C-alpha cells in the first residue's frame, strides 16, 4: 500500500471517518477487499456517494486505461465490508447498470469535477459500484 493511502487510512480512523487535506471530506469509505488472484486482504480509501440504497463508489483509477484492482477483486468477491465514519458495515458490491449510471455519473461529475477530468483521460467507461448493506 502506498504511503499516501496509508496516511489517508490513518487519518480516517483517527478522526472518526473525516479526512483532511487534500480531501476535506466525511464521505470517504475504507473498502476492504480480497485479491481475486492473490487472496490477500487489502484496504482502499475511496470517495463515496451515499444514497438511499447504500454507497456508490467510482472505479476511475485516475483516468487510467484499466479498471482499478479493487474493482476486479469485488467482481470475484462481492461480499465485503466498508468502514464508514466509525462503523464497520458488511456490504455487497454490484456494478450499476448503464441506465442508472448515466444520470448518476453526470451528478457525480457536477459535484466533483475531478471525475470529469478522469473521464477525459480514458477511453473506457468508468464503472460505478453500489455497496449495499447485507
C-alpha positions as CSV (number, residue, x, y, z in Angstrom):
1,X,0.0,0.0,0.0
2,X,1.3,3.4,-0.8
3,X,2.4,5.8,1.9
4,X,-0.3,8.2,0.6
5,X,-3.1,5.6,1.1
6,X,-1.6,4.6,4.5
7,X,-1.8,8.2,5.7
8,X,-5.4,8.6,4.5
9,X,-6.4,5.4,6.3
10,X,-4.7,6.5,9.5
11,X,-6.4,9.9,9.3
12,X,-9.7,8.3,8.6
13,X,-9.5,6.1,11.6
14,X,-8.1,8.7,13.9
15,X,-10.8,11.2,13.1
16,X,-14.0,9.2,13.0
17,X,-14.2,8.9,9.3
18,X,-13.2,12.5,8.5
19,X,-10.2,13.0,6.3
20,X,-8.4,16.4,5.9
21,X,-6.3,17.7,3.0
22,X,-6.4,17.1,0.2
23,X,-10.0,15.7,0.5
24,X,-11.6,17.6,3.4
25,X,-14.4,15.0,3.4
26,X,-16.5,12.8,5.6
27,X,-17.7,10.9,2.5
28,X,-14.8,8.5,2.2
29,X,-15.1,4.8,2.9
30,X,-12.4,2.3,3.6
31,X,-13.2,-0.5,1.2
32,X,-11.9,-3.9,2.4
33,X,-11.4,-6.4,-0.5
34,X,-9.7,-9.7,-1.2
35,X,-7.4,-10.1,-4.1
36,X,-9.1,-12.0,-6.9
37,X,-5.9,-13.9,-7.7
38,X,-3.7,-13.4,-4.6
39,X,-6.3,-13.9,-1.9
40,X,-4.6,-11.1,0.0
41,X,-6.8,-8.8,2.1
42,X,-6.5,-5.1,1.1
43,X,-8.0,-1.8,2.1
44,X,-8.6,1.1,-0.3
45,X,-9.8,4.6,0.7
46,X,-12.4,5.8,-1.8
47,X,-14.7,8.7,-2.2
48,X,-18.3,7.6,-1.8
49,X,-21.7,9.0,-2.7
50,X,-24.2,7.8,-0.1
51,X,-27.8,7.2,-1.4
52,X,-31.0,5.5,-0.3
53,X,-29.6,2.1,-1.3
54,X,-26.1,2.4,0.3
55,X,-22.9,3.9,-1.1
56,X,-21.8,4.5,-4.7
57,X,-18.0,4.3,-5.5
58,X,-16.3,5.2,-8.7
59,X,-13.8,2.9,-10.4
60,X,-11.9,5.8,-12.0
61,X,-8.3,4.9,-11.2
62,X,-7.5,8.5,-12.0
63,X,-8.4,8.0,-15.7
64,X,-6.0,5.1,-16.3
65,X,-6.8,2.8,-19.3
66,X,-7.6,-0.1,-17.0
67,X,-10.0,-0.6,-14.1
68,X,-8.6,-0.5,-10.5
69,X,-7.6,-3.8,-8.9
70,X,-10.3,-3.3,-6.2
71,X,-12.9,-3.4,-9.0
72,X,-11.8,-6.8,-10.2
73,X,-11.5,-8.0,-6.6
74,X,-15.1,-7.0,-5.9
75,X,-16.3,-8.9,-9.0
76,X,-14.6,-12.0,-7.7
77,X,-15.7,-11.4,-4.0
78,X,-18.7,-9.1,-3.9
79,X,-19.5,-9.7,-0.2
80,X,-17.1,-7.5,1.9
81,X,-17.1,-4.7,4.5
82,X,-16.5,-1.0,4.5
83,X,-15.6,1.4,7.2
84,X,-17.8,4.5,7.1
85,X,-17.5,7.0,9.9
86,X,-16.9,4.9,13.0
87,X,-18.9,1.9,11.7
88,X,-17.7,-1.3,10.0
89,X,-20.5,-2.3,7.7
90,X,-21.0,-5.6,5.8
91,X,-21.9,-4.8,2.2
92,X,-22.5,-6.5,-1.2
93,X,-21.0,-4.8,-4.2
94,X,-22.7,-4.7,-7.6
95,X,-22.0,-2.7,-10.8
96,X,-24.7,-0.1,-11.5
97,X,-26.4,-0.8,-14.9
98,X,-26.0,1.6,-17.8
99,X,-29.4,3.2,-17.5
100,X,-29.0,4.2,-13.9
101,X,-25.3,5.0,-14.4
102,X,-25.9,7.8,-17.0
103,X,-27.8,10.2,-14.7
104,X,-25.8,9.3,-11.6
105,X,-22.5,9.8,-13.4
106,X,-23.5,13.2,-14.6
107,X,-24.4,14.2,-11.0
108,X,-21.1,12.9,-9.6
109,X,-19.1,14.8,-12.2
110,X,-21.0,18.0,-11.5
111,X,-20.4,17.8,-7.8
112,X,-16.8,16.5,-8.1
113,X,-15.3,17.9,-11.4
114,X,-12.1,15.8,-10.9
115,X,-14.1,12.8,-12.1
116,X,-14.9,14.6,-15.4
117,X,-11.1,15.1,-15.8
118,X,-10.5,11.4,-15.3
119,X,-13.2,10.5,-17.9
120,X,-11.4,12.7,-20.5
121,X,-8.2,10.8,-19.9
122,X,-9.5,7.4,-20.8
123,X,-11.4,5.6,-23.5
124,X,-13.0,3.1,-21.1
125,X,-16.4,3.6,-19.5
126,X,-15.7,4.2,-15.8
127,X,-17.9,1.8,-13.7
128,X,-20.0,2.9,-10.8
129,X,-20.3,0.3,-8.0
130,X,-23.1,0.3,-5.4
131,X,-22.3,-1.0,-1.9
132,X,-25.5,-2.2,-0.3
133,X,-25.8,-3.3,3.4
134,X,-26.1,-7.0,3.9
